[in-house]
Amino acid sequence: MPLGKKLTARLVEAEKPPAKGKRLVRDAGCTGLYLQVRSGGARSWIQVLSVDGKRREYGLGRWPEVSLEAARQKVYANRALRDEGRAPAPRGGPLSKGRQTGPARVPTFAAAMVEAIRLNGTNERTAMIWENSLRTYASPLASLPVSDITRADVLGVLKPVWTEKEETARRVKQRIAKVMDWAVANGHRTDNPADGALFAALPRQERETEHRRSLPHAETRTALAAIRHTTGQDASRLAMEFAILTGARSGEARCAAWEEIDLAAKVWTVPAERMKMKRPHTVPLSSGAVRVLEVARGLGDGSGLVFPSAAGKAIGEGTLRALLRRARVDSSPHGFRATLRDWMIECTDAPIEVRRAVLAHEKADKVQAAYERSDLLERRRPYMQAWAEYLTK
């Protein structure tokens, strides 16, 4: 695809010629208009237009005899003639006013949408979701020929949705792009006005940091007792207690496998693929965590998981959240990590590097992190044991 930029008179004049042959520069300010620059420095205008379903090129004149603004006006005039069903002149140039070809075959966005959805191979439910979202949020595009839709048209559709429903806007943009990809593939245009760079023209989103619910550490002992005595699967209760005792993220604990556990050394090694930082993480196991694992042995179902669900798979995040709701514990599963951090700060002398290692947080100082390769396993062990005793005495 030729390079694209919103041309100005100064940019047209400053465009450097290629060493050999010619180069096309797409005018992002006018769909279908191209500046052709030859190696000798000559410049001329070309319009690419879909006529009767076929891609056609028309010479619009040489620069500077034909200015940028004049070339754009010719593009708009030719589009209007095409939409009235006028045939192209035999040698290119502006569209002829003499011969009718019947209705223009360039589909509207609405028609192209139907074809794009059909060829995308989506099932009936997905197709209905696509169609409903585009009819709801992209209705201003529906009657426009796909060859005439500009980046400004797409932005006009997305901006009202972007600030209120960012995820919806992203999906609508993605679906518009699929329709326009279909238009490009079928020769109705040469560029996609809904390509990835579009988000740069949308206003910046102001996001508030979402803090996950957590308990004061003084209330955790009561919460743990409530979790142990609430209804639900044994696996979910044990997994939640194990996560609290080890300070692990929910996914790390829920998917724990027996091959990761070394009970003799009292160490749990979480593989890199389950860690946020994509590095293996060793966890010292307190007496409380070992007790949970010993109870969990009775759940063995051959899957290799420490806390298998009834279906023999890892229990879900939603299962742990539901468990906390039933136990009337006002915390998210992840929130207990914040509780452990607060306890280490308020009730222990654990230095910051140990606290970071306990929670598997990345060091703020990248240079320091490069030199400090130790995981501080043995320095963490007494703090994890003290945490277990704090929760169970």
C-alpha positions as CSV (number, residue, x, y, z in Angstrom):
1,M,0.0,0.0,0.0
2,P,1.4,3.4,-0.9
3,L,2.6,5.7,1.9
4,G,-0.2,8.0,3.2
5,K,-0.2,11.5,4.7
6,K,-2.5,14.4,4.7
7,L,-1.0,16.4,1.9
8,T,-0.5,20.2,1.9
9,A,0.8,22.4,-1.0
10,R,4.1,22.6,0.8
11,L,4.4,18.8,1.3
12,V,3.5,18.2,-2.4
13,E,6.4,20.5,-3.4
14,A,8.8,19.1,-0.9
15,E,8.2,15.4,-1.7
16,K,11.5,13.9,-2.8
17,P,11.5,11.9,-6.1
18,P,12.6,8.2,-6.0
19,A,16.0,7.2,-7.4
20,K,14.3,5.2,-10.2
21,G,10.8,4.9,-11.6
22,K,7.9,6.5,-9.7
23,R,6.3,6.5,-6.3
24,L,2.7,7.0,-5.2
25,V,1.9,9.0,-2.1
26,R,-1.7,8.6,-0.8
27,D,-3.5,11.7,0.3
28,A,-5.0,10.8,3.7
29,G,-7.1,14.0,3.4
30,C,-9.1,12.7,0.3
31,T,-9.9,9.1,-0.2
32,G,-8.8,7.8,-3.6
33,L,-6.4,10.7,-4.4
34,Y,-2.7,9.9,-5.1
35,L,0.3,12.1,-5.9
36,Q,2.6,10.4,-8.4
37,V,6.2,11.5,-8.2
38,R,8.6,10.4,-10.9
39,S,12.4,10.0,-10.6
40,G,13.0,13.2,-12.7
41,G,10.9,15.2,-10.3
42,A,7.6,15.5,-12.3
43,R,4.5,15.3,-10.3
44,S,0.9,14.4,-11.3
45,W,-2.4,13.5,-9.8
46,I,-4.1,10.1,-10.0
47,Q,-7.5,9.1,-8.7
48,V,-8.3,5.4,-7.9
49,L,-12.1,4.8,-8.1
50,S,-14.2,1.7,-8.1
51,V,-16.5,1.7,-11.1
52,D,-18.9,-1.2,-11.9
53,G,-17.1,-3.2,-9.2
54,K,-13.7,-2.7,-10.8
55,R,-10.7,-0.7,-9.7
56,R,-10.0,2.1,-12.2
57,E,-7.3,4.8,-12.3
58,Y,-7.8,8.3,-13.7
59,G,-5.2,10.9,-14.5
60,L,-6.3,14.3,-13.0
61,G,-3.4,16.4,-14.5
62,R,0.1,17.5,-13.7
63,W,1.2,19.6,-10.7
64,P,1.5,22.6,-10.4
65,E,-0.9,23.2,-13.3
66,V,-3.5,21.3,-11.2
67,S,-3.2,22.3,-7.6
68,L,-3.9,20.0,-4.6
69,E,-7.2,21.7,-4.0
70,A,-8.2,21.4,-7.6
71,A,-7.3,17.7,-7.7
72,R,-9.5,17.1,-4.6
73,Q,-12.4,18.9,-6.3
74,K,-12.0,16.6,-9.3
75,V,-12.0,13.6,-7.1
76,Y,-15.3,14.7,-5.5
77,A,-16.8,15.5,-8.9
78,N,-15.8,12.1,-10.3
79,R,-17.3,10.3,-7.4
80,A,-20.6,12.1,-7.9
81,L,-20.7,11.2,-11.6
82,R,-19.9,7.6,-10.7
83,D,-22.7,7.5,-8.2
84,E,-25.1,8.7,-11.0
85,G,-24.0,5.7,-13.1
86,R,-21.7,7.5,-15.6
87,A,-19.2,5.5,-17.6
88,P,-15.5,6.2,-17.6
89,A,-13.9,7.8,-20.5
90,P,-12.0,5.4,-22.8
91,R,-8.6,6.9,-22.1
92,G,-9.0,7.6,-18.4
93,G,-9.4,11.2,-17.3
94,P,-12.6,12.6,-15.8
95,L,-15.6,10.4,-16.0
96,S,-17.6,10.8,-19.2
97,K,-21.1,12.4,-19.0
98,G,-22.2,10.7,-22.2
99,R,-22.9,7.1,-21.6
100,Q,-25.1,5.6,-18.8
101,T,-24.1,2.2,-17.3
102,G,-27.0,1.7,-14.9
103,P,-26.8,1.9,-11.1
104,A,-23.3,2.0,-9.6
105,R,-22.1,-1.3,-8.3
106,V,-20.1,-0.1,-5.4
107,P,-21.9,-1.5,-2.4
108,T,-23.0,0.6,0.5
109,F,-21.5,-0.1,3.9
110,A,-24.7,-1.9,4.9
111,A,-24.4,-4.3,2.0
112,A,-20.7,-4.8,2.4
113,M,-21.3,-5.6,6.1
114,V,-23.6,-8.4,5.2
115,E,-21.0,-9.9,2.8
116,A,-18.1,-9.4,5.3
117,I,-20.0,-11.2,8.0
118,R,-21.0,-14.0,5.7
119,L,-17.4,-14.6,4.5
120,N,-15.9,-14.2,8.0
121,G,-17.3,-17.7,8.8
122,T,-19.0,-16.6,12.0
123,N,-21.8,-18.6,13.5
124,E,-25.3,-17.3,13.6
125,R,-25.1,-15.9,17.1
126,T,-21.8,-14.1,16.4
127,A,-23.1,-12.7,13.1
128,M,-26.2,-11.3,14.9
129,I,-24.0,-9.6,17.5
130,W,-21.8,-8.1,14.8
131,E,-24.8,-6.9,12.8
132,N,-26.6,-5.4,15.8
133,S,-23.6,-3.5,17.1
134,L,-22.9,-2.0,13.6
135,R,-26.5,-1.1,13.1
136,T,-26.6,0.5,16.5
137,Y,-23.3,2.4,16.6
138,A,-22.3,2.7,12.9
139,S,-25.6,3.7,11.4
140,P,-24.3,6.9,9.8
141,L,-22.1,4.8,7.6
142,A,-24.9,2.4,6.4
143,S,-26.0,4.3,3.3
144,L,-22.5,5.5,2.2
145,P,-20.7,3.7,-0.6
146,V,-17.7,1.9,0.9
147,S,-15.4,3.7,-1.6
148,D,-16.4,7.1,-0.1
149,I,-16.0,6.4,3.6
150,T,-13.2,8.5,5.1
151,R,-11.3,8.3,8.4
152,A,-13.3,11.3,9.5
153,D,-16.5,9.3,9.0
154,V,-15.3,6.5,11.1
155,L,-14.1,8.8,13.8
156,G,-17.5,10.5,13.8
157,V,-19.0,7.1,14.6
158,L,-16.6,6.2,17.3
159,K,-16.1,9.4,19.3
160,P,-19.6,9.5,20.9
161,V,-19.1,5.9,22.2
162,W,-15.4,6.1,23.1
163,T,-15.7,8.2,26.3
164,E,-18.6,6.2,27.7
165,K,-18.1,2.7,26.4
166,E,-14.4,2.2,25.5
167,E,-14.6,-1.5,25.0
168,T,-17.7,-1.2,22.9
169,A,-16.0,1.4,20.7
170,R,-13.0,-0.9,20.3
171,R,-15.2,-3.7,19.1
172,V,-17.2,-1.5,16.7
173,K,-13.9,-0.2,15.3
174,Q,-12.6,-3.7,14.8
175,R,-15.8,-4.7,13.0
176,I,-15.8,-1.6,10.8
177,A,-12.2,-2.5,9.9
178,K,-13.3,-6.0,8.8
179,V,-15.9,-4.6,6.5
180,M,-13.5,-2.2,5.0
181,D,-10.9,-5.0,4.6
182,W,-13.6,-6.7,2.5
183,A,-14.0,-3.6,0.4
184,V,-10.2,-3.4,-0.2
185,A,-10.0,-7.1,-1.1
186,N,-12.8,-6.6,-3.6
187,G,-11.3,-3.6,-5.3
188,H,-13.7,-1.0,-4.1
189,R,-10.9,1.0,-2.5
190,T,-7.2,0.9,-1.8
191,D,-7.0,1.8,1.9
192,N,-8.7,1.0,5.1
193,P,-10.0,4.1,7.0
194,A,-10.4,2.1,10.2
195,D,-6.9,0.8,10.5
196,G,-4.9,0.6,13.8
197,A,-3.7,4.2,13.7
198,L,-7.2,5.5,14.2
199,F,-7.0,5.4,18.1
200,A,-4.3,8.1,18.0
201,A,-7.0,10.6,16.9
202,L,-9.4,9.7,19.7
203,P,-9.3,11.7,23.0
204,R,-7.2,10.2,25.8
205,Q,-9.1,8.1,28.3
206,E,-8.9,9.1,32.0
207,R,-8.8,6.0,34.1
208,E,-9.2,5.7,37.8
209,T,-7.0,3.1,39.5
210,E,-9.2,0.3,40.6
211,H,-8.2,-1.0,44.0
212,R,-9.3,-4.5,44.9
213,R,-11.1,-5.0,48.1
214,S,-8.9,-6.2,51.0
215,L,-9.3,-6.7,54.7
216,P,-7.3,-5.2,57.6
217,H,-4.8,-7.9,58.7
218,A,-6.4,-8.0,62.2
219,E,-9.6,-9.3,60.6
220,T,-8.0,-12.0,58.5
221,R,-8.0,-14.7,61.3
222,T,-11.8,-14.4,61.6
223,A,-12.2,-14.4,57.8
224,L,-10.1,-17.6,57.5
225,A,-12.3,-19.3,60.1
226,A,-15.4,-18.3,58.2
227,I,-13.9,-19.6,54.9
228,R,-13.1,-23.0,56.5
229,H,-16.7,-23.4,57.8
230,T,-18.7,-22.1,54.8
231,T,-20.4,-24.4,52.3
232,G,-18.8,-25.4,49.0
233,Q,-16.3,-27.7,47.6
234,D,-13.3,-28.8,49.8
235,A,-11.0,-27.8,46.9
236,S,-12.1,-24.2,46.8
237,R,-11.9,-23.7,50.6
238,L,-8.4,-25.3,50.7
239,A,-7.2,-23.3,47.6
240,M,-8.3,-20.0,49.2
241,E,-6.6,-20.8,52.5
242,F,-3.4,-21.9,50.6
243,A,-3.4,-18.6,48.6
244,I,-3.9,-16.6,51.8
245,L,-1.1,-18.4,53.6
246,T,1.4,-18.2,50.8
247,G,0.6,-14.7,49.5
248,A,0.1,-16.2,46.0
249,R,-2.1,-14.8,43.3
250,S,-5.3,-16.6,42.8
251,G,-4.3,-18.2,39.4
252,E,-1.0,-19.4,40.9
253,A,-2.8,-21.2,43.7
254,R,-5.8,-22.5,41.8
255,C,-3.6,-24.2,39.2
256,A,-1.0,-25.5,41.6
257,A,0.2,-29.1,40.6
258,W,1.7,-31.7,42.8
259,E,4.8,-31.8,40.6
260,E,5.6,-28.2,41.7
261,I,5.5,-29.2,45.4
262,D,8.5,-30.4,47.4
263,L,7.1,-31.2,50.8
264,A,10.5,-32.5,52.1
265,A,12.2,-29.1,51.4
266,K,8.9,-27.2,52.1
267,V,9.1,-25.4,48.8
268,W,6.5,-24.7,46.1
269,T,8.0,-23.7,42.7
270,V,5.5,-21.9,40.5
271,P,6.5,-22.2,36.8
272,A,7.2,-19.0,34.7
273,E,4.1,-19.4,32.5
274,R,1.8,-18.9,35.5
275,M,3.8,-15.9,37.0
276,K,2.9,-12.3,36.1
277,M,6.6,-11.5,35.5
278,K,7.1,-14.7,33.5
279,R,9.9,-15.9,35.8
280,P,9.8,-19.0,38.1
281,H,8.9,-18.2,41.7
282,T,9.8,-20.3,44.7
283,V,7.5,-20.0,47.8
284,P,8.7,-21.2,51.2
285,L,5.9,-23.3,52.8
286,S,4.9,-22.6,56.4
287,S,3.6,-25.2,58.7
288,G,0.1,-23.9,57.9
289,A,0.6,-24.2,54.2
290,V,2.0,-27.8,54.6
291,R,-1.1,-28.7,56.7
292,V,-3.4,-27.5,53.8
293,L,-1.4,-29.6,51.3
294,E,-1.7,-32.7,53.5
295,V,-5.4,-32.3,53.7
296,A,-5.5,-31.7,49.9
297,R,-3.9,-35.1,49.2
298,G,-7.3,-36.6,50.0
299,L,-8.7,-34.8,46.9
300,G,-6.4,-36.6,44.5
301,D,-8.3,-37.5,41.3
302,G,-5.4,-38.4,39.0
303,S,-5.4,-35.0,37.3
304,G,-2.2,-33.9,39.1
305,L,-3.8,-30.8,40.4
306,V,-3.5,-30.0,44.1
307,F,-7.0,-28.4,44.2
308,P,-9.1,-30.1,41.4
309,S,-12.7,-29.2,40.7
310,A,-15.4,-31.8,40.5
311,A,-14.7,-31.9,36.7
312,G,-11.0,-32.6,37.2
313,K,-9.9,-29.2,36.1
314,A,-8.5,-26.2,37.9
315,I,-11.2,-24.3,39.9
316,G,-12.2,-21.0,38.5
317,E,-11.6,-17.4,39.8
318,G,-15.4,-17.0,40.1
319,T,-15.6,-20.0,42.4
320,L,-13.3,-18.4,44.9
321,R,-15.2,-15.1,44.7
322,A,-18.5,-16.9,45.3
323,L,-16.9,-18.7,48.3
324,L,-15.9,-15.3,49.8
325,R,-19.4,-14.0,49.3
326,R,-21.0,-17.0,51.0
327,A,-18.5,-16.6,53.9
328,R,-19.4,-12.9,54.0
329,V,-15.8,-11.9,53.7
330,D,-15.4,-8.4,52.3
331,S,-12.3,-9.0,50.2
332,S,-11.4,-10.2,46.7
333,P,-9.1,-13.2,46.4
334,H,-6.4,-10.9,45.2
335,G,-7.0,-8.5,48.1
336,F,-5.4,-10.9,50.6
337,R,-2.0,-10.1,49.0
338,A,-2.5,-6.4,50.1
339,T,-3.4,-7.7,53.6
340,L,-0.2,-9.7,53.8
341,R,1.8,-6.7,52.6
342,D,0.2,-4.4,55.2
343,W,1.0,-7.0,57.9
344,M,4.6,-7.2,57.0
345,I,4.9,-3.4,57.0
346,E,3.1,-2.9,60.3
347,C,4.0,-6.0,62.3
348,T,7.4,-7.1,61.2
349,D,10.9,-5.7,60.4
350,A,10.9,-7.3,56.9
351,P,13.0,-5.1,54.6
352,I,11.5,-3.9,51.3
353,E,13.4,-6.4,49.2
354,V,12.0,-9.3,51.2
355,R,8.5,-7.9,51.0
356,R,8.8,-7.6,47.2
357,A,10.2,-11.2,47.0
358,V,7.3,-12.5,49.1
359,L,4.7,-11.0,46.7
360,A,6.8,-11.7,43.6
361,H,6.9,-8.0,42.7
362,E,9.4,-6.7,40.3
363,K,12.2,-4.5,41.7
364,A,11.7,-0.8,41.0
365,D,15.4,-0.3,40.2
366,K,16.1,-2.3,37.0
367,V,19.9,-2.0,37.4
368,Q,19.7,-3.3,40.9
369,A,17.4,-6.1,39.8
370,A,20.0,-7.2,37.2
371,Y,22.7,-7.7,39.8
372,E,20.4,-9.2,42.6
373,R,19.6,-12.7,41.3
374,S,18.9,-14.3,44.7
375,D,15.2,-15.0,45.4
376,L,15.8,-14.6,49.1
377,L,14.1,-17.9,49.8
378,E,15.6,-18.5,53.3
379,R,15.2,-14.9,54.3
380,R,11.5,-15.1,53.4
381,R,10.8,-18.4,55.3
382,P,10.6,-17.0,58.8
383,Y,8.2,-14.2,57.8
384,M,5.9,-16.7,56.1
385,Q,5.9,-18.9,59.2
386,A,5.2,-15.9,61.4
387,W,2.2,-15.0,59.1
388,A,0.8,-18.6,59.4
389,E,1.1,-18.4,63.2
390,Y,-0.5,-15.0,63.2
391,L,-3.5,-16.4,61.4
392,T,-3.9,-19.6,63.3
393,K,-3.1,-18.9,67.0
